[in-house]
């Protein structure tokens, strides 16, 4: 049997951090399944999904947490499988507009109020080539319950987009 571990990792960025985690995982027979890692404002930050033999889960957890002496904080959580809603569907949300506070708050509130889960969210600020200002760009993969119509969600998001002065697109992940 195996145990799934989710790692939340943060610390000052420097070479060798991924290697330090991978060395400890490999030494315990763990399989690195998924990760999202990034340098954010000089901090190495990420989440990692490992699968490890049950008998090595505690040893691996201790080995990873020992990296704190090197300035790397790692929180380890044992993952539980969630029951999937077979009627739910996945939609892709793309948003771009002049950067200003509150964009994520307003969009996430609309999604939450309709029972929509954000499976993945990536955001960035980039310099606008023609506008000269900073553009905010967000891409999200949404888990939408069958009870929420795509058209009504699209209309609500487009109305909010007008208020926020951003452009929003909502499509299936394949773009179909």
Backbone as CSV, one residue per row, in Angstrom:
resi,resn,N_x,N_y,N_z,CA_x,CA_y,CA_z,C_x,C_y,C_z
1,UNK,0.842,-1.188,0.000,0.000,0.000,0.000,0.881,1.244,0.000
2,UNK,0.303,2.313,-0.516,1.034,3.573,-0.575,0.234,4.693,0.078
3,UNK,0.956,5.732,0.433,0.376,6.928,1.023,0.679,8.102,0.108
4,UNK,-0.329,8.927,-0.144,-0.119,10.156,-0.906,0.170,11.288,0.065
5,UNK,1.249,12.007,-0.198,1.620,13.153,0.616,1.585,14.413,-0.243
6,UNK,1.028,15.462,0.314,1.047,16.773,-0.327,1.994,17.644,0.489
7,UNK,2.995,18.221,-0.195,3.973,19.076,0.464,3.700,20.529,0.091
8,UNK,3.699,21.399,1.075,3.690,22.849,0.857,5.084,23.324,1.231
9,UNK,5.773,23.935,0.291,7.188,24.256,0.442,7.399,25.756,0.265
10,UNK,8.204,26.363,1.149,8.580,27.772,0.965,9.902,28.053,1.665
11,UNK,10.705,28.883,1.015,11.978,29.306,1.593,12.722,30.186,0.620
12,UNK,13.767,30.859,1.093,14.559,31.704,0.202,15.085,30.886,-0.978
13,UNK,14.920,31.417,-2.183,15.322,30.674,-3.378,16.836,30.589,-3.484
14,UNK,17.309,29.403,-3.866,18.721,29.161,-4.142,18.825,27.850,-4.890
15,UNK,19.925,27.629,-5.594,20.093,26.364,-6.315,20.080,25.170,-5.355
16,UNK,19.516,24.066,-5.814,19.573,22.813,-5.071,18.372,22.474,-4.219
17,UNK,17.383,23.344,-4.148,16.229,23.063,-3.286,15.410,21.887,-3.800
18,UNK,15.130,21.864,-5.092,14.372,20.742,-5.658,15.171,19.457,-5.486
19,UNK,16.475,19.529,-5.699,17.326,18.355,-5.536,17.278,17.825,-4.101
20,UNK,17.288,18.719,-3.112,17.240,18.295,-1.712,15.946,17.547,-1.406
21,UNK,14.840,18.045,-1.934,13.549,17.378,-1.724,13.523,16.045,-2.465
22,UNK,13.962,16.056,-3.724,13.950,14.837,-4.542,14.849,13.758,-3.956
23,UNK,16.009,14.139,-3.405,16.911,13.160,-2.779,16.220,12.440,-1.630
24,UNK,15.559,13.197,-0.776,14.887,12.590,0.381,13.707,11.723,-0.062
25,UNK,12.972,12.194,-1.060,11.843,11.409,-1.570,12.336,10.098,-2.165
26,UNK,13.364,10.165,-2.979,13.910,8.971,-3.625,14.457,7.982,-2.602
27,UNK,15.126,8.487,-1.576,15.705,7.616,-0.545,14.634,6.815,0.187
28,UNK,13.402,7.323,0.198,12.296,6.625,0.866,11.405,5.882,-0.123
29,UNK,11.836,5.786,-1.375,11.069,5.056,-2.381,9.839,5.788,-2.874
30,UNK,9.817,7.109,-2.722,8.644,7.892,-3.131,8.660,8.159,-4.627
31,UNK,7.472,8.282,-5.182,7.287,8.649,-6.579,6.763,10.082,-6.620
32,UNK,7.441,10.948,-7.365,7.054,12.359,-7.520,5.981,12.400,-8.595
33,UNK,4.722,12.687,-8.226,3.603,12.631,-9.164,3.295,13.967,-9.831
34,UNK,3.142,15.014,-9.047,2.766,16.324,-9.584,3.440,17.401,-8.761
35,UNK,3.651,18.551,-9.381,4.161,19.686,-8.617,3.887,20.986,-9.347
36,UNK,3.844,22.042,-8.573,3.785,23.407,-9.081,4.813,24.166,-8.251
37,UNK,5.897,24.569,-8.873,6.998,25.219,-8.174,7.314,26.536,-8.863
38,UNK,7.663,27.552,-8.083,7.956,28.856,-8.681,8.829,29.693,-7.761
39,UNK,9.531,30.638,-8.356,10.222,31.678,-7.618,9.274,32.870,-7.600
40,UNK,8.796,33.208,-6.425,7.881,34.339,-6.265,8.538,35.350,-5.333
41,UNK,8.914,36.491,-5.874,9.521,37.571,-5.092,10.730,37.083,-4.293
42,UNK,11.549,36.236,-4.920,12.762,35.746,-4.274,12.559,34.559,-3.353
43,UNK,11.334,34.106,-3.236,11.036,32.936,-2.413,10.724,31.751,-3.311
44,UNK,11.315,30.607,-3.003,10.975,29.360,-3.673,9.694,28.880,-3.011
45,UNK,8.644,28.690,-3.790,7.357,28.283,-3.236,6.754,27.205,-4.113
46,UNK,6.075,26.255,-3.491,5.449,25.238,-4.312,4.639,24.232,-3.534
47,UNK,3.971,23.413,-4.324,3.243,22.267,-3.803,3.690,21.048,-4.598
48,UNK,3.801,19.944,-3.901,4.294,18.707,-4.510,3.423,17.557,-4.026
49,UNK,3.078,16.664,-4.942,2.325,15.453,-4.612,3.266,14.265,-4.770
50,UNK,3.524,13.570,-3.671,4.368,12.377,-3.671,3.544,11.167,-3.275
51,UNK,3.923,10.014,-3.803,3.332,8.746,-3.375,4.473,7.908,-2.815
52,UNK,4.306,7.441,-1.588,5.380,6.746,-0.878,4.830,5.465,-0.256
53,UNK,5.635,4.393,-0.191,5.173,3.191,0.508,4.774,3.551,1.947
54,UNK,3.672,2.972,2.409,3.149,3.289,3.740,4.221,3.247,4.818
55,UNK,5.075,2.234,4.764,6.073,2.042,5.821,7.163,3.123,5.822
56,UNK,7.220,3.944,4.782,8.243,4.998,4.710,7.666,6.411,4.847
57,UNK,6.351,6.519,4.983,5.711,7.843,5.009,6.194,8.695,6.178
58,UNK,6.265,8.118,7.372,6.696,8.899,8.536,8.169,9.279,8.448
59,UNK,8.996,8.357,7.973,10.431,8.637,7.822,10.637,9.765,6.812
60,UNK,9.907,9.712,5.697,10.022,10.757,4.683,9.561,12.102,5.238
61,UNK,8.466,12.101,5.967,7.964,13.340,6.562,9.026,13.974,7.457
62,UNK,9.660,13.171,8.295,10.705,13.691,9.185,11.909,14.196,8.397
63,UNK,12.301,13.465,7.359,13.451,13.871,6.541,13.177,15.201,5.838
64,UNK,11.963,15.373,5.357,11.608,16.624,4.684,11.554,17.789,5.668
65,UNK,10.971,17.553,6.821,10.866,18.624,7.810,12.234,19.017,8.364
66,UNK,13.208,18.113,8.290,14.574,18.430,8.719,15.224,19.474,7.813
67,UNK,14.676,19.682,6.620,15.209,20.704,5.716,14.995,22.116,6.256
68,UNK,14.208,22.246,7.313,13.994,23.566,7.905,15.309,24.157,8.405
69,UNK,16.257,23.306,8.790,17.565,23.809,9.225,18.297,24.518,8.084
70,UNK,17.874,24.249,6.841,18.460,24.902,5.672,17.577,26.065,5.183
71,UNK,16.590,26.450,5.988,15.733,27.580,5.643,14.525,27.227,4.799
72,UNK,14.280,25.939,4.600,13.157,25.508,3.768,12.064,24.939,4.667
73,UNK,10.924,25.613,4.708,9.796,25.121,5.510,8.939,24.212,4.643
74,UNK,8.655,23.030,5.160,7.830,22.073,4.425,6.737,21.562,5.350
75,UNK,5.493,21.813,4.960,4.343,21.251,5.664,3.887,20.030,4.872
76,UNK,3.710,18.915,5.563,3.335,17.656,4.916,1.925,17.277,5.348
77,UNK,1.070,16.993,4.367,-0.310,16.584,4.623,-0.572,15.267,3.916
78,UNK,-1.179,14.330,4.633,-1.584,13.069,4.001,-2.866,13.324,3.227
79,UNK,-2.847,12.999,1.944,-3.980,13.291,1.065,-5.069,12.243,1.215
80,UNK,-6.288,12.714,1.150,-7.463,11.849,1.135,-8.110,11.992,-0.231
81,UNK,-8.514,10.899,-0.830,-9.178,10.968,-2.133,-10.587,11.510,-1.956
82,UNK,-10.907,12.515,-2.752,-12.252,13.087,-2.723,-13.103,12.409,-3.789
83,UNK,-14.368,12.210,-3.468,-15.283,11.618,-4.440,-15.571,12.632,-5.540
84,UNK,-15.398,12.221,-6.766,-15.632,13.115,-7.904,-17.113,13.156,-8.251
85,UNK,-17.579,14.321,-8.651,-18.952,14.493,-9.106,-18.981,14.156,-10.595
86,UNK,-19.590,13.022,-10.973,-19.552,12.609,-12.375,-20.294,13.561,-13.313
87,UNK,-21.227,14.355,-12.782,-21.994,15.266,-13.636,-21.309,16.625,-13.805
88,UNK,-20.291,16.893,-13.000,-19.599,18.181,-13.099,-18.753,18.219,-14.364
89,UNK,-18.422,19.437,-14.778,-17.600,19.591,-15.977,-16.483,20.589,-15.690
90,UNK,-15.512,20.598,-16.576,-14.373,21.497,-16.439,-14.491,22.623,-17.455
91,UNK,-14.280,23.842,-16.990,-14.252,25.009,-17.869,-12.958,25.777,-17.634
92,UNK,-12.517,26.466,-18.662,-11.307,27.284,-18.609,-11.714,28.754,-18.574
93,UNK,-11.196,29.494,-17.611,-11.445,30.927,-17.494,-10.149,31.672,-17.790
94,UNK,-10.208,32.605,-18.719,-9.067,33.469,-19.026,-9.502,34.909,-18.813
95,UNK,-8.657,35.677,-18.139,-8.979,37.056,-17.808,-7.746,37.918,-18.043
96,UNK,-7.937,39.095,-18.616,-6.841,40.050,-18.786,-7.397,41.465,-18.688
97,UNK,-6.645,42.337,-18.040,-7.059,43.728,-17.922,-6.041,44.518,-17.131
98,UNK,-6.263,45.832,-17.050,-5.378,46.684,-16.256,-5.358,46.164,-14.823
99,UNK,-4.173,46.043,-14.260,-4.039,45.537,-12.896,-4.592,46.546,-11.890
100,UNK,-5.351,46.031,-10.929,-5.827,46.824,-9.797,-6.279,45.864,-8.711
101,UNK,-6.277,46.311,-7.454,-6.687,45.438,-6.354,-8.137,44.981,-6.510
102,UNK,-8.403,43.737,-6.103,-9.770,43.235,-6.026,-10.226,42.334,-7.153
103,UNK,-9.433,42.165,-8.192,-9.880,41.341,-9.324,-10.121,39.901,-8.880
104,UNK,-9.138,39.295,-8.226,-9.280,37.895,-7.799,-10.409,37.769,-6.782
105,UNK,-10.531,38.726,-5.879,-11.596,38.683,-4.872,-12.971,38.647,-5.530
106,UNK,-13.208,39.535,-6.489,-14.523,39.622,-7.126,-14.840,38.377,-7.959
107,UNK,-13.875,37.922,-8.745,-14.098,36.733,-9.578,-14.304,35.501,-8.700
108,UNK,-13.452,35.325,-7.675,-13.578,34.139,-6.825,-14.891,34.148,-6.048
109,UNK,-15.391,35.334,-5.697,-16.680,35.410,-5.001,-17.815,34.908,-5.899
110,UNK,-17.804,35.318,-7.164,-18.826,34.853,-8.113,-18.774,33.331,-8.227
111,UNK,-17.574,32.786,-8.345,-17.431,31.332,-8.495,-17.894,30.611,-7.233
112,UNK,-17.438,31.072,-6.068,-17.822,30.458,-4.799,-19.333,30.481,-4.602
113,UNK,-19.966,31.603,-4.930,-21.408,31.734,-4.707,-22.220,30.762,-5.557
114,UNK,-21.608,30.195,-6.586,-22.282,29.216,-7.443,-21.785,27.791,-7.206
115,UNK,-20.980,27.600,-6.169,-20.489,26.264,-5.838,-19.413,25.764,-6.787
116,UNK,-18.740,26.682,-7.458,-17.701,26.319,-8.427,-16.355,26.287,-7.718
117,UNK,-15.621,25.214,-7.946,-14.301,25.054,-7.349,-13.228,25.453,-8.356
118,UNK,-12.205,26.123,-7.869,-11.060,26.473,-8.713,-10.035,25.359,-8.560
119,UNK,-9.895,24.535,-9.608,-8.939,23.429,-9.559,-7.509,23.910,-9.735
120,UNK,-7.334,24.946,-10.529,-5.992,25.484,-10.744,-6.123,26.956,-11.119
121,UNK,-5.243,27.779,-10.574,-5.250,29.212,-10.855,-3.818,29.681,-11.049
122,UNK,-3.563,30.347,-12.159,-2.259,30.957,-12.422,-2.492,32.425,-12.733
123,UNK,-1.749,33.295,-12.068,-1.872,34.728,-12.300,-0.496,35.334,-12.516
124,UNK,-0.478,36.440,-13.237,0.773,37.176,-13.415,0.457,38.609,-13.790
125,UNK,1.396,39.479,-13.504,1.335,40.867,-13.945,2.442,41.068,-14.966
126,UNK,2.083,41.679,-16.099,3.050,41.934,-17.168,2.891,43.377,-17.629
127,UNK,3.969,43.923,-18.148,3.913,45.281,-18.676,3.129,45.283,-19.981
128,UNK,2.164,46.176,-20.098,1.375,46.307,-21.319,2.194,47.006,-22.389
129,UNK,2.313,46.394,-23.559,3.175,46.948,-24.603,2.642,48.264,-25.162
130,UNK,1.346,48.376,-25.331,0.796,49.603,-25.914,0.239,50.549,-24.853
131,UNK,-0.310,50.000,-23.799,-0.954,50.841,-22.793,0.043,51.493,-21.852
132,UNK,1.218,50.881,-21.706,2.212,51.417,-20.800,1.946,51.068,-19.349
133,UNK,0.788,50.534,-19.037,0.458,50.140,-17.672,0.725,48.665,-17.447
134,UNK,0.435,48.228,-16.247,0.609,46.825,-15.892,-0.686,46.072,-16.160
135,UNK,-0.571,44.970,-16.886,-1.724,44.115,-17.169,-1.735,42.940,-16.209
136,UNK,-2.926,42.602,-15.731,-3.127,41.425,-14.891,-3.699,40.335,-15.780
137,UNK,-3.097,39.142,-15.714,-3.584,38.009,-16.503,-3.819,36.839,-15.560
138,UNK,-4.978,36.218,-15.682,-5.314,35.045,-14.876,-5.872,33.961,-15.778
139,UNK,-5.485,32.736,-15.479,-6.028,31.558,-16.142,-6.445,30.594,-15.042
140,UNK,-7.664,30.098,-15.129,-8.165,29.185,-14.106,-8.862,27.995,-14.756
141,UNK,-8.651,26.832,-14.155,-9.397,25.633,-14.535,-10.463,25.453,-13.458
142,UNK,-11.722,25.460,-13.888,-12.852,25.441,-12.968,-13.560,24.095,-12.981
143,UNK,-14.019,23.672,-11.816,-14.826,22.459,-11.654,-16.254,22.940,-11.400
144,UNK,-17.096,22.820,-12.426,-18.425,23.433,-12.411,-19.503,22.370,-12.209
145,UNK,-20.339,22.513,-11.169,-21.423,21.551,-10.952,-22.418,21.578,-12.115
146,UNK,-23.077,20.460,-12.326,-24.057,20.344,-13.412,-25.201,21.340,-13.245
147,UNK,-25.473,21.751,-12.014,-26.586,22.673,-11.756,-26.308,24.102,-12.231
148,UNK,-25.074,24.394,-12.608,-24.711,25.743,-13.070,-24.592,25.728,-14.586
149,UNK,-25.417,26.518,-15.248,-25.359,26.568,-16.708,-24.157,27.398,-17.152
150,UNK,-23.511,26.925,-18.194,-22.351,27.635,-18.733,-22.752,29.027,-19.199
151,UNK,-23.907,29.140,-19.837,-24.345,30.444,-20.351,-24.614,31.443,-19.228
152,UNK,-25.284,31.002,-18.158,-25.564,31.944,-17.064,-24.264,32.355,-16.373
153,UNK,-23.327,31.423,-16.236,-22.031,31.760,-15.652,-21.293,32.752,-16.550
154,UNK,-21.324,32.503,-17.847,-20.660,33.404,-18.799,-21.255,34.817,-18.699
155,UNK,-22.589,34.908,-18.659,-23.247,36.216,-18.569,-22.864,36.945,-17.282
156,UNK,-22.836,36.219,-16.178,-22.467,36.830,-14.898,-21.025,37.322,-14.923
157,UNK,-20.128,36.490,-15.450,-18.717,36.882,-15.520,-18.503,38.059,-16.464
158,UNK,-19.225,38.086,-17.584,-19.087,39.207,-18.523,-19.597,40.506,-17.913
159,UNK,-20.676,40.433,-17.145,-21.190,41.620,-16.463,-20.175,42.125,-15.435
160,UNK,-19.606,41.204,-14.666,-18.588,41.577,-13.690,-17.342,42.115,-14.390
161,UNK,-16.991,41.517,-15.515,-15.819,41.973,-16.275,-15.978,43.432,-16.686
162,UNK,-17.196,43.821,-17.058,-17.448,45.222,-17.407,-17.178,46.127,-16.204
163,UNK,-17.651,45.703,-15.020,-17.432,46.492,-13.801,-15.949,46.585,-13.452
164,UNK,-15.220,45.480,-13.659,-13.791,45.431,-13.318,-12.896,45.987,-14.423
165,UNK,-13.481,46.249,-15.575,-12.746,46.715,-16.756,-11.664,45.710,-17.170
166,UNK,-12.090,44.449,-17.301,-11.220,43.373,-17.766,-11.953,42.598,-18.856
167,UNK,-11.204,41.816,-19.618,-11.794,40.915,-20.605,-11.787,39.515,-20.028
168,UNK,-12.902,38.799,-20.199,-13.042,37.446,-19.674,-13.490,36.527,-20.788
169,UNK,-12.882,35.351,-20.852,-13.327,34.291,-21.762,-13.565,33.037,-20.940
170,UNK,-14.623,32.320,-21.275,-14.974,31.082,-20.596,-15.220,30.025,-21.654
171,UNK,-14.426,28.965,-21.630,-14.523,27.903,-22.632,-14.228,26.562,-21.992
172,UNK,-14.486,25.500,-22.757,-14.015,24.190,-22.329,-12.499,24.202,-22.480
173,UNK,-11.760,23.384,-21.704,-10.298,23.409,-21.756,-9.719,23.197,-23.147
174,UNK,-10.418,22.471,-24.004,-9.914,22.227,-25.355,-10.173,23.409,-26.271
175,UNK,-10.955,24.383,-25.784,-11.294,25.548,-26.593,-12.526,25.328,-27.447
176,UNK,-13.140,24.151,-27.334,-14.317,23.844,-28.154,-15.542,24.560,-27.655
